[in-house]
Amino acid sequence: MIARHINTLLLDFDKTIGFMKTPHLEMYCEIAIGTGLEIDADYLLSRLKASPLGDAWAEWRTSEGVTHREESKDEESYRILRASIAEKRIRAAVVEHLDGGVTEIIREAGMKIAIAESEPSRYAIYDEVREFLIQVKSENISVALVSNHDWNLSQITDGLGLSPYLDAVVTSARVGVRKPHQEMFLHAMRVLAATPESSLMVGDSLEDDVHGANAVGISSVLIDRNGAQDSDIGNRKIESLIDLWGEA
């Protein structure tokens, strides 16, 4: 599925090459309750899952997509943004339980979550990733991560031993926009001196990765590790990165 003319591979991070050892929303629950929020963990998790992530970013949504360039001017500003997003998601999940004391607990939990999201020890990679990247580099294909992720994604991938296989790490935290905003993909093209026609994007989101890349002329493949996504994209769907070495 990696055609001969492809010399640049763009990869999402979460659920494409890596994942949080404690799933993201479960981490929210652990930290919120550990900070002092007195609520049933299963109830909180169910409420968090019921609220779309996009709702938390509504304030930063523009006609081009989610944009937060001012909040991405430096690491501290971005960390405050991530804390506010976590705080907003928890507050929406427990809105009927809010009072002054709970609000302060949620605010503190939000910052703890924002810090935890940047800790390399919380992440792992899928079994085939290292073998896959070694094969990609042996084919002289440039590789970049293009991810709606943390300011410290480079440190996270370094901690996972992936740095030798990556030519660039493009993260929404630093670019100031979130996929499917076109600037995420165009930024990667500039960093790698690549062209859309010779690039391929692989990610787990039909909207963010597949449609986002296609909008700027980059071909794409959806990775669906659990076979759970009902998407009509023909053979442009895989369950493992190794499947990319199938017939183009």
N, C-alpha and C positions, 0 to 999 in steps of 0.2 A: 504493500500500500504506500510505501515511500517510493515515489516514481524517480526515475533516473535524473530528471531535471531539478529535483529538490536538493538544494545545498544549505538550507537553513531550516532548523526545526524549532518551533516555539512550543513550550510545554506549560500547562497550568501546573500549580503545585498541589493544592488540597484535592484529595481523592483522584489525582492523576499520577503523581509520583510519590506523594507523601500524605500523612494523616496525623492527627493528634491522637496520642495514645489513649487519653481520656477524651472522648468525643466532645466537641466544642460546647454544646449546650449542657451536657452533663458537667463540664467544668464550671460553667456559669452557676449551676445549682450548688455544686460543692463549695465554691468560693462564697456565694451569697449566704448560704446557710452557715458556713464556717465563720462568716463575719458577724453573724448574729440575727439573720433574718429567720424568724420563727414561722416556718411554713413547711408543709409536707413536700419532700423532694420530688416524689412522683407527680404530684399536682403541679408544682412549679415547672417541671420538665415538660409536661403535657401542654401547659399554657405557652411556654416559650416556643414549642414546636408549632403551635397553632397560629403564631403570629409571623407573617412573612418577613424575612430579613429586609426586603426592599422598603418596608414601612419605616424602619429605623433610619433609612437614608433619605427619606422624602424631602427633608429640609434642604438637601444639597442637590436635588435633582434639577437638571436643566434640560433644554430641548436636545442637547447633545449627549446627555447622560449625567450620571452622578459626578459632580465636580467639587473638589475641596482643596484647591491650590493654596489658598491662604493658610489653611490648617496644615498643609504639608510643607510649610516653609522651613521647618526644622523638626528634629525628632521629638522635642518636648511638646510642640504644638500638636503634632500628630498623635502623641500619646494621650493628650487631653481629649482630642477628638474621639479616639477609640474608647476612652473611659466614658464619654458622654453617650456613645452608641450603646455600650453595655448597660449603662444606667437606664437609658430609655427603654431598652428591651425588657429589663427586669421590672421596671415601673409599670409598663403596659401589662405585664403578665400578672401583677398583683395589685392592680389599681384599686380594687375594692378593700384592700387591707392597708392602704396608705395612711400614715399619720406622721407627725413630726419626727419621731424617733426612727421609724422605718425608713423615711426618706434619707436620713443621714446614713443609715446602714447601707442602703442601696448605693448612695454616692461613693462611700468607701469601697464597697464591693466592685463598683465599676472600675475604679483605678486599679484595684488588685487584678481584675480580669485583664485589663489592658496590658499590665506588666507581664502576666502569665502568658499571654499570647505571643510574647517575644522570646520566651525561654526555649532554647534549642532542645533541652532535655525532655520537653513535652511532645516531641515529634519523632516519627519513625518513617521509613520508606517501605514501599511494597517489595516483595521478594525479588522480582525480576528487574528492578530498576537499575541496579548497578551493572548487571550483565548487559542490559539494553543500551545503556549510555556508553559502555565500552565499545559495543558494536557500532553505535552511531559515530563515535569519534574515529573509529578505524576506517570509516567510509568518508572521512574528511568533511563531515557535515557539521556546520556551526549549530550550537545549541544555546537557547536562551529560555529562562523562565519568564513567563508573562502572567502575573498573578495578582489578584485582589488580596494582597497580603500585607504583612507587617513591615515596618521600617527596617527591621533587622533580619529580613529574610535571607540575606547573604550570610549572616552569622549562623542562622539556622541550618542552611544547606552546608556550610562549612563544618558545622558540628556533626552533620550526617555523613561527612566524607564525600560530598558530591562536587565540591569546588573544582577538582581537576577536570571534570567533564563538562563544565558550564563556561560558556564564553560571555554570558551576561545574565544579570538578574534584574528584571524590570518589574517593579512592584507598585501597586496603586498608591501606597503610602508615600512614595517619593515622587511619582509623576504628578499626583494630585487629582487623578480621575480614576474611575473604576470601570472595568470592562462591563458592558460591551462598548464603552466610549472608544471611538476610533483612535484617539491619541495614544492609548496604551499600545496598540499594534504599530502605529506609525513611529512611536518612540523606539520600539524594538528594531524596526527597520533601519532607523538612523544609527543606532548604536552598533549594529552588526554590518552596516553598509550593505544591506540586503535588499532584494526586490520582492514585492508580493508574489510575483509570478513564480519565483524559485523557492517559496517558503511554504511550510505546512504547519498548521496549528493543531495541537491535540489537547483536549480538555474535557471535563465531565459535565459542563453546562451547555445546553443547546443554545440558550440565549447569549450568554457571555462569551463563550469560546467559539462555537460554530458560527452563529450568525454575526457575532462581532468581527471575527476574522474575515468572513465572506464579504462583509460590507466594504472592506478596503482591498478586496481582490486576492486575499490569501485563502488557499484551499484549506479544508479542515477535516478533522476526524473526531468523532465523539467517543470517549472512553466511558463505558458503562460496566463497571466491575461487578455489579450484582445483577445485571440483566433486568433492571427494574424500570428503565426508561422506555416509554412507548414513543419512539420517534421514527418518522418515515424518512430516513436518509439513505436507504439502500445499504450498500456495502461499506459506507463511510462510518461504520460503528464497530468498535472492538471491545473486548473484555479484558485485555492485557496488552501492555506495550509491545510485547514480543509479537503480537499479531500484526504489527506494522511491517514485519518482514515478509508478510505474505505477498502474493502476486499483486502488483500495482494495477 
